[in-house]
Amino acid sequence: MTTLAKLRASSLTLQALPETIPVPVQPPSRAAPVAKPLAEATVDELTFAIAPAEEEFNAAADRLHALKKLLRLAREAGAVGTDRPVDVVARAR
C-alpha cells in the first residue's frame, strides 16, 4: 500500500485525495499546468492546486444555490410537478 493510499484509508475526509494535482509551469512558459503526483508535491504546489479546485467548487455551489432558489420561488408561486419553473417565476415577477 502506498503512503497516499494509507493516508486515504486513515480518514473519511482524506479518501477523495487525487492521485495528481495541477501544478503551474514556471515562467516564462505560458504552458498549461502539468499533472504532478500528489505524493511528490510540495506545500507550495499544493497551495497552487487548491485555487482552481476552489473555483470549481464555488461555481458548483453558485449553481446549486441558484437552482434551489428557482425551485423555492416556483413553489411559492404555486408551481407543481409538470410546470416549468422559469415560466412560473417569470410570470410571478
N, C-alpha and C positions, 0 to 999 in steps of 0.2 A: 504494500500500500504506500502510495506517495505521501509526502508531507502535506501537500494540498488536500489529498483525499482524507487524511487523518484529521486535518483541520475542519473540513466539511462535516465529517462524522461526529465531531466533538460538540456541535451546536446546531440547533434547528435554524438559527439566524444566519449561519455561515454556509448552509447547504447550497445556496444559489451562487456562490462564488464561481466566476467563469474561469475557464482554462487560460484564456488570454485576455489582455486589455489593450485598448488602443493607446499607443504612445506616439506623441508628436515627433516628427523628424526635426533635427536641429537645423536652425537657419544656416546658410541662406536658402536651403532647399525649400520648395513650396509643395513638396510631395504630401500626399495624404498620410495620416498616421499609420504606423505599422503595428501589427499584432505582436505583442510580446507575451511570452508565458508569464502568468501571474506569479508563479514561484520564483521567477528571476527578476521581477520588477522591484525598483527602489521605491522609497516613500514618496519621492518627488514624482515619479512616473505614475504611481497610484493616485496621487493628488490630481495630476493632469487627466487621468482617465475618469475621474468622478464627474468632472464638469459636463461632458456630453451625456453621461448616464443621467445626471440630474436634469438636464434639458429635456431628455426624452420622458422622464418621469413627470416633470412639470407639465409638458404638453398633454400627456395622457390624463393627468389629474384635471387639467383645464377642460378637456373634452368630457370627462366623466361628470364634472360639476355642471357643465352646460347642458348635457343630456338630462341629468336629474332635474335641473331647473325647468327645462322644457316640459318634462313629464309632469312635474308638480303644477306648473301653470296650466297645462292642458287639463289635468284632473280638476283643478279649481274652476276652470271654465266649463266643466261638465262633460269633458271628453270620456268616451268609453272605448272598449276594445278595438273596434274596427275604424274608429275615427282617425284622422290624420292630425297629429299634434301641431304641426306647423300651421296648418289651416285654421284649426280651432283657436290657437293662441293669437294668430294674426287678426282674426275676426273679433276677438275679445278686446283687443287693444284700441 
